[in-house]
Amino acid sequence: MTTLAAKQRLRLTADEFYALGDGHGGYELIDGRREVNPMSAKSSRIGGLFYAQLEQYCRRYPGWAFPQETGYRCFTDDPERVRKPDASFIALDRMSAGDYEAEGFIRIVPDVVVEVVSPKDIASKVEAKIGQWLTAGVKVAWVVHPNVQLVREHRADGTVRQFHFGEELTEPAILPGFTLPVAELFRLPAPSN
């Protein structure tokens, strides 16, 4: 088999990737290839904490919150691409119960995505991923930077804001009533006395 033929066989469609089941765990599908989504204990926990906050929000203001490992296949520039944010939110009126029950990756563009930077992340890849989310139609992408304890907000209109330790993360236009003290994302469990 030639090298070119071997390389072509390594390319997967989104349906083939989905058929791997748990085999696609910590991977995304980029340009037909499984690409590892590097995570550390810290970045995994922060992503989980962010998801928990979004889920709590959805209990008060109905909507759809999704955790890490939720795959999205919503990119018009590459219909086979599958991305997995560390947390995400879709407004209630944008996703029906039928959409929710559908098998496969979510094909609806989320309103909000959260990406947590891991120690092994490459800055240019994180920026490319945020660009892909925004091009797809995501309204707000929150990028959490654990080592400097800040959240950078990227908006569809090109606006970028930073929320530092001691500030509150809010998004009144998309998540009315949502507030998250940035410090809560970085708080360590306190030992019991």
Summary of the structure (lengths in Angstrom):
residues: 193
radius of gyration: 17.3
end to end distance: 64.8
largest distance: 64.9
contacts: 541
relative contact order: 0.14
helix: 35%
strand: 28%
